[in-house]
């Protein structure tokens, strides 16, 4: 490899480092719920925070022992207010309230951090 191509590979590797290290959280919804303007089905989701957006991706862990990769479904992006609390949350928790026939997600506390996602409904 030439020095120029080696430098390019190094720059690309460093550029992808923040993306690869983005923290995700797994949450379970036991009944359908609304987060902001998005209706989420009951099930498991991988949650990522990207700026002022929460990205929910459907998550279906493989039922087969031989499978090494879980299956992912659709992704839903919801605007949120990210608040910083004074103490770390011990676990990720979804706080919701029943409004009529719909469960409304109001807050998600992100375990291991001081960040809280606040949803406007």
PyMOL commands that set and color helices and strands:
alter all, ss='L'
color gray80, all
select helices_A, chain A and resi 3-20
alter helices_A, ss='H'
color red, helices_A
select strands_A, chain A and resi 24-29+33-35+38-40+43-50+53-60+71-79+81-84+93-99+102-109+115-118
alter strands_A, ss='S'
color yellow, strands_A
deselect
rebuild
show_as cartoon
